[in-house]
Amino acid sequence: MGTVQTEGGDGDRTAEPSNPAGTQELSSFRAETAERREREAALQESSFPLLIHGHPTEEYQTIYHSLVDSMVCTASGRPRPYSLEPGLRIKQRLWETLRCPTLREEEQPDGQLGRTEGFSSPTLRSFAPLIEVDISEEPVHKHPQRPQQ
């Protein structure tokens, strides 16, 4: 099984599998990708603006930077040392400022999974969700050796 050189619409040459099954998979993938791009373009052109936790993108960015920039930089503008603890404080303040967003998934009558976002007022006992990710099977990161002084 070899590859066939084909020339794309922009003049680039690409290698494609020469077997019919691989070609069918590739053309199916291309069709799905084109359909996805058309759907994304239609969504962008629609009258519904992109909202992040109920805020237009620009407003969310303003909220985010008003909170985070002061927490990650000193008054002189130098970056503060970062660790997990300040990251969790940033997450908690942002979560409270955005009115404690939560995501609910519900099965619709047609069998589709619907998602709705809810908001609530922060209390002394409300905390941003802590999502733990199992990294036990991830490769261990090796730090480069520093020259001894």
N, C-alpha and C positions, 0 to 999 in steps of 0.2 A: 504494500500500500504506500503510495508516494504522495507528493503534493503537486498541485498545479498552480502555476503563477498566473494570477489574474490582475487586470489593471482596473482600479477603482475609478469612480467618476471624477476624482480630482487628480488623476494621473499617477497615483501611488500604486506600486505593485505590491501585492500581498500574496502570501502562500495560503492555499486552501486545501483541505483534504481532497484526494482524488476519488475516494470511495463514495458511492451514491448516498449511503446512510448519513455520512458526515456532511455531505452537501445539503441534504434535506434538513438536518438539524441546524446547520448554519443559516439556511434561508428562513427557517422557522424563527430562529433567534432574531434575525434581522427584521422580520415582519413584526415580531413582538416589540422590539425596540422602537421601531417606527411608530407603532400604535401608542406606545407609552409616551413618546415625545409629543405626539398629536394631543393626547389627553392632557399632558402637562401644559402645553401651549394654550389649550382651551381653558384650563383652569386659571392661568395667568391673565387671560383676556377677559375672564368673567368679571361680573360686577362685585364679586365677593373678595375683599382684600384678605391677604394673609394675616392671620391673627396668631399671636403667641400668648397663651394664657389669657385670652380675651383682649389683648392690646395689639394695635397695629404695630408692624415691625419697628418703625422709627421710634414709637413711644416706648416699646419694650427695651430697645437699645439705650434710650435715655435713662430709664429706670435702672437697668443693669449697670451702666457706667457710673451713675450717681452713687450706687452702693459699693460696687466692687473696686472701682479705681481708688477710693479713699482707704479701702482695707488692704490693698496690695502694694500701695506706695506710701512712702513717708511724706511729710509736708514739703520736703525739698524735691520730691519727685523720684527719689531712689526706690527701687523695688525692695520690699521687705522679704526676708527669708520665707520660703513657702514650705509648709508641711501639711499633714492631714488635718491637724487641729484648726488652723486658720481656714482651710478649705471647707470644713464642716460649719464653721461660724458664718462664712460667706453664704453657703447654701441655706442655712437656717434663716438669715436675714432676708435673703432674696425670696424664699418661700413665704415668709410672713408678709413681706411687702406686696407680693402678688396674691394675697388673700388665700393662702394655703390650698393651691390647686390640687385636685385629685381627679383621677381618671376612672370612670366606671365603664365596664364592658357588659353589654346586655345582648342576649340573642333576640333578634327581631322575629316577628311572625313568619317572615319568608325564609328564616334560617340563617340570614346574614348576621354577622357580629357587628353590633353598633357600639360606638364609643361616644360617651358624653363627658364633658369636663364640668366638675363642680367646684364651688368655692365656699369657704367658710371663714369666720373670724378667728384669728389666732387666740389661743388661751395659754395659761401658764403650763398646761399639760400637753400642748400640741407641738409636735416636732416634725421636721421634714423627714420624709421616708428615708431610711438607710437601706440601700440596696447593696447586698454583699454579692460579689462575683467570685465564683470558684476559679482560682487561678492555679490550683494544685498541679495540673498537668501542663502548665505553660513552661517553656524553657527558662532556666535561671539566667537572669541578665548578668553578664560578666562586665565588671568595670575595668577599664584599661589600667594597667599598672602605672602609678605615678612615679616619676624619678625621685629617688631618695636624695635629700639635701644634707 
